[in-house]
C-alpha cells in the first residue's frame, strides 16, 4: 500500500513569502524608458542589448527584481495588471520627478490607511500605468 505519511508531506501546501518574483516594463523607445526610470529613482541600470531585445535591470541586492524590456511583443499599455514599485521612505520623492521626464501623474500620493501606508499612480514615458507604494 505504501507509506501514507510521505503522501501527506507531498500534499502539504507550500507557503509563499512573495507572489511576485519578477516584473518587466515594456518599452518602444528603450533609451527614453531607461532615462525615465534612472531619473525618477536616481539609479543606474545595467543594460543587456542583443540583436532581438534590450533589457535594463533595476538594481537590487535582495527581494524582487525587474527590468525594462524592448523586444517584439513587448507593448506598453495603460490597461491590464498594475505593478506597484517601491516608493522608498516617501513616494513623493519619486512621484515628483515623473513629469520632469515625460511621465504623467494619474493619482497623487494618497493614504490607504495609517497602518497600510500610501500609494500614487503614474503613466511612464512609454505609456505604461504603474503605481508607487510607501509606508509614509
C-alpha positions as CSV (number, residue, x, y, z in Angstrom):
1,X,0.0,0.0,0.0
2,X,2.9,2.4,0.5
3,X,3.8,5.0,3.1
4,X,0.9,7.2,3.9
5,X,3.0,9.8,5.8
6,X,5.1,10.5,2.7
7,X,1.9,11.3,0.7
8,X,0.9,13.8,3.4
9,X,4.2,15.5,3.2
10,X,3.9,15.9,-0.5
11,X,0.4,17.3,-0.3
12,X,1.3,19.9,2.3
13,X,0.5,23.3,0.8
14,X,3.6,25.4,0.0
15,X,3.6,28.8,1.6
16,X,4.8,31.7,-0.4
17,X,6.5,34.8,1.0
18,X,6.0,36.9,-2.1
19,X,3.7,36.4,-5.0
20,X,5.6,38.5,-7.4
21,X,9.1,37.1,-8.4
22,X,10.0,39.3,-11.4
23,X,8.5,42.1,-13.4
24,X,9.1,43.6,-16.9
25,X,8.0,47.0,-18.0
26,X,7.7,47.1,-21.8
27,X,9.2,50.0,-23.9
28,X,9.2,51.1,-27.5
29,X,11.8,53.8,-27.1
30,X,14.2,51.8,-24.9
31,X,16.7,54.5,-24.1
32,X,13.9,57.0,-23.2
33,X,12.4,54.5,-20.8
34,X,15.8,53.8,-19.2
35,X,16.4,57.5,-18.8
36,X,12.9,57.9,-17.3
37,X,13.4,55.3,-14.6
38,X,17.0,56.2,-13.8
39,X,15.9,59.8,-13.3
40,X,12.9,59.2,-11.1
41,X,14.6,56.7,-8.9
42,X,18.1,58.2,-9.0
43,X,19.7,54.9,-10.1
44,X,22.0,53.5,-12.7
45,X,20.5,50.5,-14.6
46,X,22.7,47.8,-16.1
47,X,21.8,47.1,-19.7
48,X,21.9,44.0,-21.8
49,X,21.3,44.7,-25.5
50,X,21.1,41.9,-28.2
51,X,20.0,41.8,-31.8
52,X,16.4,40.9,-30.7
53,X,15.8,42.6,-27.4
54,X,17.1,45.1,-24.9
55,X,16.8,44.9,-21.1
56,X,17.8,47.3,-18.4
57,X,17.7,45.9,-14.8
58,X,16.5,47.7,-11.7
59,X,19.4,47.3,-9.2
60,X,18.5,45.1,-6.2
61,X,20.5,43.3,-3.6
62,X,17.6,41.2,-2.3
63,X,13.9,41.0,-2.9
64,X,12.0,41.2,-6.2
65,X,13.8,42.2,-9.3
66,X,12.7,43.5,-12.6
67,X,13.6,45.2,-15.9
68,X,12.6,47.5,-18.7
69,X,12.4,45.4,-21.9
70,X,12.2,46.3,-25.5
71,X,11.5,43.3,-27.8
72,X,9.0,42.0,-30.3
73,X,5.7,41.6,-28.5
74,X,6.6,43.9,-25.6
75,X,4.0,46.7,-26.0
76,X,3.5,49.4,-23.4
77,X,-0.1,49.7,-22.1
78,X,-2.1,51.7,-19.5
79,X,-4.5,48.8,-19.1
80,X,-4.0,45.4,-17.5
81,X,-2.2,44.4,-14.3
82,X,-0.9,47.3,-12.1
83,X,2.6,46.9,-10.8
84,X,3.4,48.8,-7.5
85,X,7.0,49.9,-7.3
86,X,8.7,50.7,-4.0
87,X,8.5,54.4,-3.5
88,X,11.1,54.4,-0.7
89,X,10.6,56.4,2.5
90,X,8.2,58.8,0.9
91,X,6.8,58.1,-2.6
92,X,6.6,61.8,-3.3
93,X,10.4,61.8,-3.7
94,X,9.9,59.6,-6.8
95,X,6.5,60.9,-8.0
96,X,7.6,64.5,-8.0
97,X,10.1,63.6,-10.8
98,X,7.7,61.8,-13.1
99,X,6.6,64.8,-15.2
100,X,10.2,66.1,-15.5
101,X,11.0,63.2,-17.8
102,X,7.8,62.8,-19.9
103,X,5.5,60.9,-17.5
104,X,2.1,61.9,-16.2
105,X,0.7,61.7,-12.6
106,X,-2.7,60.0,-12.5
107,X,-3.2,59.9,-8.7
108,X,-1.1,61.9,-6.3
109,X,0.1,60.5,-3.0
110,X,-3.0,59.0,-1.4
111,X,-3.4,57.5,2.1
112,X,-4.6,53.9,2.1
113,X,-4.8,53.8,5.9
114,X,-2.5,54.8,8.8
115,X,-1.4,51.1,9.1
116,X,-1.1,50.4,5.4
117,X,0.7,53.5,4.1
118,X,0.3,55.4,0.8
119,X,0.2,54.9,-2.9
120,X,0.3,57.0,-6.1
121,X,-0.3,56.2,-9.8
122,X,1.5,57.4,-12.9
123,X,1.9,56.9,-16.6
124,X,5.6,56.4,-17.6
125,X,7.3,57.9,-20.7
126,X,6.2,54.9,-22.7
127,X,2.5,54.9,-21.8
128,X,2.6,52.2,-19.1
129,X,0.4,52.7,-16.0
130,X,2.3,51.9,-12.8
131,X,1.9,52.7,-9.1
132,X,4.2,53.6,-6.2
133,X,3.9,52.5,-2.6
134,X,5.5,53.8,0.6
135,X,4.8,53.4,4.3
136,X,5.0,57.2,4.9
